[in-house]
Amino acid sequence: MLEIRDLVKVYPGPVAALQGVSLEVPTGMFGLLGPNGAGKTTLMRIIAGLLEPTSGEVSLDGEDALGDPDAFRGLLGYLPQDFGFYPHLSGERMLRFLLQLKGVQAPQGLGRLTEELLDRVNLSSAAKRKVKGYSGGMRQRLGIAQALAGDPRIIIVDEPTAGLDPEERIRFYRLLAELAEDRTVLLSTHIVEDISVLCPRVAILSRGRVVANTTPGEARAGLAGTIYEGAVAHTELDEVSRRFVVTQAVLVEGRNRVRIHLIGDEPPEGFARAEPTLEDAYLLHTRGVAA
């Protein structure tokens, strides 16, 4: 169990990136959902030992993780949001170089370990290709390969599917789900679909605070009977947005399909009750509307 207690991080300014974050993260996949600037990356970097908190605690199975960050780093793998590669190196050489930088010990040699890791993330056939020729999904899988070195107990992935096409995203989902079978995978993202597909539990961050710690099912159930959907003319959209809490407004066949959150009052003409989604819950929590 990864435990986070009352984490605070204040940058010069002052800017309070984290304001007393507390979480318990069990084995398996755990989602951290929030808009850009919510404090997700700051939290990930503190857990990974790359940033010191202003105050607070992080522990793994009761052992202090912040007191000896070097030792704790040996128990985790980290794929940051912006992972730099040398484009002129092959995938094989790039991964081996990263393992050397991390000081990974390999009883059968780094070459054998590199082969095993590339096979694990389905990149063996592209091992000799230069990284500059890799797709976005292939680069992310190469990043996961280095995070897997040393068989870590915790893997942290920060915005891993941003920029991936649908096919690559599905392939990456399957890889992350497999990795979470016997370890903790902490997934930080602003993409609601990532959480819906992968995570049995999710914490929602907004302005450096945890505003919800729930399951996707509980989040949807909490909005039962309060979400309505209807078509709105372009000329009426501003008026609907002023009168109601809009959770989504998208164009469908040239018309605005609008979803609103409504308790007690009558919905506008043409609106019908709709099934809540995790995106509804996420937007309402980050706006401070949902309880």
MARZA-995083 format. One line per 3 residues: number of its first residue (from 1); their letters; for each residue y, z, x of C-alpha. Coordinates in Angstrom, 2 decimals. Example, Ala and Ser with C-alpha at 12.3 -4.5 7.8 and 13.67 -1.06 7.14 Angstrom:
MARZA-995083
1> as> -4.50 7.80 12.30 | -1.06 7.14 13.67 $
This chain:
MARZA-995083
1> mle> 0.00 0.00 0.00 | 3.40 -1.05 1.34 | 6.01 1.48 0.21 $
4> ird> 9.76 0.94 0.33 | 11.97 3.94 -0.34 | 15.74 3.94 -0.96 $
7> lvk> 16.54 1.08 1.42 | 20.25 0.57 2.00 | 21.82 -2.09 4.19 $
10> vyp> 25.57 -2.30 4.60 | 27.08 -5.06 6.71 | 30.59 -4.85 8.22 $
13> gpv> 33.24 -5.61 5.66 | 31.72 -3.56 4.11 | 29.12 -5.62 2.24 $
16> aal> 26.27 -3.70 0.59 | 23.36 -6.17 0.76 | 20.83 -3.54 -0.38 $
19> qgv> 21.73 -0.57 -2.55 | 18.78 1.82 -2.70 | 15.80 -0.53 -3.09 $
22> sle> 12.47 1.22 -3.81 | 9.16 -0.61 -4.38 | 5.41 -0.10 -4.13 $
25> vpt> 3.62 -3.29 -3.10 | -0.19 -3.28 -3.52 | -2.80 -5.61 -2.03 $
28> gmf> -2.59 -9.11 -3.50 | 0.37 -11.29 -4.38 | 3.67 -9.59 -5.16 $
31> gll> 6.77 -11.53 -6.14 | 10.36 -10.77 -5.27 | 12.60 -12.83 -7.53 $
34> gpn> 16.36 -13.10 -7.41 | 19.29 -15.48 -7.08 | 20.70 -16.47 -3.71 $
37> gag> 22.65 -13.53 -2.32 | 20.62 -10.90 -4.18 | 19.42 -9.28 -0.94 $
40> ktt> 15.90 -10.76 -0.76 | 16.14 -12.14 2.78 | 17.76 -8.93 4.05 $
43> lmr> 14.86 -6.95 2.58 | 12.29 -9.31 4.12 | 13.91 -9.07 7.54 $
46> iia> 13.94 -5.28 7.42 | 10.25 -5.14 6.49 | 9.47 -7.61 9.29 $
49> gll> 11.24 -5.37 11.80 | 13.95 -7.92 12.57 | 16.80 -5.91 11.06 $
52> ept> 17.57 -2.21 10.98 | 18.46 -0.67 7.61 | 21.47 1.56 7.18 $
55> sge> 19.12 4.11 5.62 | 15.76 4.30 3.86 | 12.07 4.15 4.67 $
58> vsl> 9.27 1.58 4.90 | 5.64 2.69 5.27 | 2.19 1.11 5.19 $
61> dge> -0.61 3.34 3.91 | 1.57 6.36 4.65 | 2.42 5.32 8.23 $
64> dal> 6.10 4.86 9.14 | 6.83 1.18 9.77 | 10.42 1.54 10.91 $
67> gdp> 9.78 4.16 13.58 | 7.67 1.77 15.68 | 8.57 -1.76 14.56 $
70> daf> 6.73 -3.42 17.47 | 3.43 -1.86 16.41 | 4.07 -2.71 12.77 $
73> rgl> 4.84 -6.35 13.61 | 1.27 -6.61 14.86 | 0.07 -5.96 11.30 $
76> lgy> 2.14 -8.65 9.60 | 2.79 -12.36 9.55 | 6.20 -13.73 8.65 $
79> lpq> 7.32 -17.16 7.47 | 11.13 -17.05 7.22 | 13.17 -19.34 5.02 $
82> dfg> 14.41 -21.44 7.95 | 11.61 -21.82 10.46 | 12.50 -23.83 13.54 $
85> fyp> 10.08 -26.31 15.10 | 10.41 -28.58 18.14 | 10.11 -32.00 16.47 $
88> hls> 8.87 -33.79 19.60 | 5.80 -31.53 19.92 | 2.54 -32.20 18.14 $
91> ger> 1.45 -29.73 15.49 | -1.25 -28.47 17.81 | 1.10 -27.91 20.76 $
94> mlr> 3.78 -26.38 18.54 | 1.35 -23.85 17.06 | -0.10 -22.95 20.44 $
97> fll> 3.41 -22.41 21.81 | 4.23 -20.12 18.89 | 1.06 -18.11 19.49 $
100> qlk> 2.04 -17.69 23.14 | 5.52 -16.51 22.15 | 3.98 -13.95 19.80 $
103> gvq> 1.67 -12.69 22.52 | -1.42 -13.32 20.40 | -4.69 -12.29 22.04 $
106> apq> -7.57 -14.71 21.50 | -10.98 -13.68 22.94 | -12.23 -17.29 22.79 $
109> glg> -8.96 -18.75 24.03 | -5.74 -19.95 22.40 | -7.07 -23.48 22.12 $
112> rlt> -9.95 -22.39 19.91 | -7.72 -20.14 17.83 | -5.21 -22.97 17.36 $
115> eel> -7.98 -25.24 16.07 | -9.23 -22.57 13.68 | -5.76 -21.89 12.27 $
118> ldr> -4.98 -25.58 11.78 | -8.28 -25.98 9.97 | -7.47 -22.96 7.78 $
121> vnl> -4.27 -24.61 6.53 | -5.83 -28.10 6.30 | -3.86 -29.63 9.18 $
124> ssa> -6.72 -30.51 11.54 | -6.36 -34.22 10.86 | -2.64 -34.06 11.74 $
127> akr> -3.01 -31.84 14.83 | -2.01 -34.60 17.27 | 0.89 -35.90 15.19 $
130> kvk> 4.42 -34.94 16.15 | 6.04 -32.34 13.91 | 8.95 -34.69 13.22 $
133> gys> 6.50 -36.83 11.25 | 5.30 -33.93 9.08 | 6.25 -33.67 5.42 $
136> ggm> 7.96 -30.52 4.14 | 4.67 -29.15 2.85 | 2.93 -29.78 6.17 $
139> rqr> 5.68 -27.93 8.03 | 5.29 -24.97 5.67 | 1.53 -24.94 6.24 $
142> lgi> 2.13 -25.00 9.99 | 4.43 -22.02 9.51 | 1.72 -20.20 7.57 $
145> aqa> -0.74 -20.97 10.39 | 1.37 -19.04 12.89 | 1.84 -16.21 10.37 $
148> lag> -1.96 -15.91 10.05 | -2.48 -15.32 13.78 | -3.95 -11.88 14.41 $
151> dpr> -5.35 -11.62 10.86 | -2.35 -9.66 9.51 | -2.62 -7.15 6.67 $
154> iii> 0.71 -8.29 5.23 | 2.16 -11.80 5.03 | 5.82 -12.26 4.13 $
157> vde> 6.98 -15.66 2.91 | 10.65 -16.29 2.17 | 11.51 -19.19 -0.19 $
160> pta> 8.38 -21.12 0.86 | 8.42 -23.90 -1.75 | 12.11 -24.88 -1.66 $
163> gld> 12.33 -28.62 -1.10 | 8.63 -29.35 -1.63 | 7.56 -32.11 -3.97 $
166> pee> 5.25 -31.17 -6.90 | 2.01 -32.16 -5.13 | 2.89 -30.25 -1.95 $
169> rir> 3.96 -27.24 -4.03 | 0.59 -27.09 -5.81 | -1.26 -27.37 -2.50 $
172> fyr> 0.85 -24.54 -1.08 | 0.23 -22.40 -4.20 | -3.51 -22.68 -3.64 $
175> lla> -3.17 -21.68 0.00 | -1.06 -18.60 -0.80 | -3.43 -17.53 -3.59 $
178> ela> -6.36 -17.75 -1.18 | -4.55 -15.67 1.43 | -3.75 -12.95 -1.13 $
181> edr> -7.40 -12.30 -1.95 | -7.82 -9.74 0.84 | -4.30 -8.84 1.99 $
184> tvl> -0.77 -8.26 0.71 | 1.35 -11.38 0.36 | 5.01 -10.70 -0.39 $
187> lst> 6.62 -13.82 -1.87 | 10.41 -13.96 -1.98 | 11.90 -16.77 -4.06 $
190> hiv> 14.57 -17.81 -6.55 | 12.16 -20.28 -8.18 | 10.74 -18.75 -11.36 $
193> edi> 7.78 -21.15 -11.45 | 6.51 -19.76 -8.12 | 6.27 -16.31 -9.66 $
196> svl> 4.76 -17.53 -12.95 | 1.98 -19.36 -11.13 | 1.15 -16.87 -8.39 $
199> cpr> 2.24 -13.30 -8.99 | 0.60 -10.66 -11.21 | 3.58 -8.41 -10.52 $
202> vai> 7.25 -9.12 -9.78 | 10.40 -7.22 -8.88 | 13.71 -8.82 -9.84 $
205> lsr> 16.64 -8.23 -7.49 | 20.30 -8.65 -8.35 | 23.28 -7.65 -6.19 $
208> grv> 21.11 -5.60 -3.86 | 19.35 -3.59 -6.58 | 15.96 -3.76 -8.29 $
211> van> 16.80 -4.49 -11.93 | 13.20 -4.92 -13.09 | 9.72 -4.12 -11.75 $
214> ttp> 7.22 -5.61 -14.13 | 4.54 -8.23 -14.78 | 5.36 -11.73 -16.05 $
217> gea> 3.52 -10.91 -19.28 | 5.44 -7.67 -19.85 | 8.73 -9.40 -19.11 $
220> rag> 8.02 -12.04 -21.74 | 6.71 -9.52 -24.28 | 9.87 -7.44 -23.92 $
223> lag> 11.87 -10.35 -25.37 | 9.59 -11.05 -28.34 | 11.59 -12.09 -31.38 $
226> tiy> 14.90 -12.35 -29.53 | 14.86 -15.92 -28.14 | 15.97 -18.88 -30.24 $
229> ega> 16.17 -22.56 -29.39 | 18.02 -25.46 -30.92 | 19.76 -28.77 -30.29 $
232> vah> 23.50 -28.61 -29.67 | 26.00 -31.46 -29.53 | 27.98 -31.83 -26.32 $
235> tel> 31.18 -30.97 -28.16 | 29.68 -27.71 -29.47 | 28.09 -26.40 -26.28 $
238> dev> 31.15 -24.45 -25.09 | 31.52 -22.74 -28.46 | 27.83 -21.71 -28.54 $
241> srr> 28.13 -20.37 -24.98 | 31.14 -18.25 -26.00 | 29.45 -16.79 -29.10 $
244> fvv> 25.95 -16.20 -27.78 | 24.05 -15.23 -24.61 | 22.64 -18.56 -23.41 $
247> tqa> 19.53 -18.35 -21.22 | 19.04 -22.08 -20.77 | 20.79 -25.34 -21.60 $
250> vlv> 19.05 -28.56 -20.57 | 19.30 -32.19 -21.57 | 16.31 -33.53 -23.50 $
253> egr> 16.52 -37.18 -24.59 | 20.28 -37.07 -24.19 | 20.81 -33.92 -26.29 $
256> nrv> 21.38 -30.34 -25.21 | 18.40 -28.08 -25.90 | 19.82 -24.57 -25.76 $
259> rih> 18.02 -21.22 -25.70 | 19.88 -18.06 -26.70 | 19.14 -14.33 -26.70 $
262> lig> 19.92 -12.73 -30.04 | 19.18 -9.28 -31.49 | 19.91 -8.44 -35.12 $
265> dep> 22.29 -11.29 -35.96 | 21.53 -14.58 -37.67 | 20.99 -17.52 -35.29 $
268> peg> 23.22 -20.59 -35.50 | 22.24 -23.36 -37.88 | 19.41 -25.47 -36.51 $
271> far> 18.08 -22.76 -34.18 | 14.51 -21.49 -34.55 | 12.68 -18.59 -32.94 $
274> aep> 10.99 -19.57 -29.65 | 8.43 -18.03 -27.33 | 10.15 -16.13 -24.50 $
277> tle> 9.61 -17.31 -20.93 | 9.80 -15.54 -17.60 | 12.95 -17.55 -16.89 $
280> day> 14.58 -16.07 -19.98 | 13.76 -12.57 -18.77 | 14.90 -13.32 -15.22 $
283> llh> 18.28 -14.67 -16.28 | 18.92 -11.82 -18.68 | 18.00 -9.15 -16.11 $
286> trg> 20.19 -10.68 -13.40 | 23.10 -10.83 -15.86 | 22.59 -7.20 -16.83 $
289> vaa> 21.70 -8.07 -20.43 | 18.01 -7.06 -20.61 | 17.16 -3.35 -20.63 $
